[in-house]
Amino acid sequence: MRYYLAIDIGASSGRHMLGCMVEGKLVLEEIYRFPNGATQRNGQLVWDAEVLFSHILAGMRRCGELGKIPVSVGIDTWAIDFVLLDAEGQRLGETVCYRDGRTQGMDALTEETLSFDALYRRTGIQKQIFNTIYQLMAVKQHTPELLEAAKTFLMLPDYFHYRLTGEIRNEYTNATSTALVDANSKTWDWELIECLGLPKEIFSDLTTPGETVGTLTPEIVAQVGYDCCVVLPATHDTASAFLAAPICEGEDAITLSSGTWSLMGIESPDPIITEYTRAQNFTNEGGFDYRFRFLKNIMGLWMLQSIRREMGEQVSFPELAELAKASGPPVAIVDVNDHAFLAPDSMSEAVRQVAKKTGQTEPGDFGQVLQCIYYSLAQCYADTVAELTKATGRTFTSLHIMGGGSQDVYLNALTAAATGRTVFTGPIEATVIGNLMVQMMAAGALPDLETGRQIVRDSFAISEISPAGKE
């Protein structure tokens, strides 16, 4: 049996999943799961990169203990965040979380050099205050000594691949999220980097999903008990998730990767960069085989996750939905992308305050807050469908919802009703599947992406919800 190992690390947890082909179907086996979360340290919200790497090794060791040695391994994470290395290859400073407040005002500082309109025309990347470009400007502004000492820039999964192999790679799909990659040349925008006063020498040439980084270093082999290849997946988790969309040939469908963030859009052979797409804050992220993910970032299940933490995590997500339904019609609809929801001390209070600010009735108990969130997310999805239609001139007939959010029956039914589109849900493990698909294509076990998507349709349960709400 030939196994491939996908390590998928999200903002709240990570997992190691083995994939193999059995009688023409892709079979997944979760072998290790671990928690993740940002913590306050020295006045900053940071990720513990060393703890994360220790979990990466622990899960890899588990493969050896099970006698299931992978042909290859690849790591994907969220986008945006990065590390800097010194001349000895050691990490400089903390691995700061994108939700940290250090980027406040960095957009205005950047626009003293280059307007956002000009930046968008070059990169096609939407404006988000936590984008890597603004994080780097924050480093330049507040801790310039780190940039002066830096010899290497690595996105987070690139850093973990480096720790496994000793090889430096800047993978394309994650690099595009920095807003420092030219959308047309698909390479670093060296003129932009120089214009912003960032050191050009820290950025390596971009490499694409499917390339082999190398094999494990002797030190890592000693720790995990075997050697294998490290292959670049689409290291941006959304890029991996979009690969697993079980869209049929000829189907004009929108994809929604539903998790902590909701990423809603389409695949396009070329970036779509217009005044309208800039004004609506659409982004053009690089994908596998240079396919662009033309999409909008939506706050997503982060809002529900935050309410669950307030209530106590013994409350299940289905219980949240039941509590919302029992509260009656929503008393308010809020803009889920309001910055007030990015990292509030209390999500429920943030929802109430945004409702009040917009002249609506403040939700009362948790049930009303949850109902507001559910309906607001569905409305945002519906608005985004309308914007995608206008931006592309296409008529979309269906919506494919993948990832953890595909299990939220209540939200998905509201989404079908709000969008007026047939909704297909699944697979749940889209990011892992996309990660594995690239590794398998690199090994020759899959001939192409279209074959991989057919295997997804054959291997995993896909549910259908009509706009009337019937499954």
Disulfide bonds with the S-S distance in Angstrom:
none
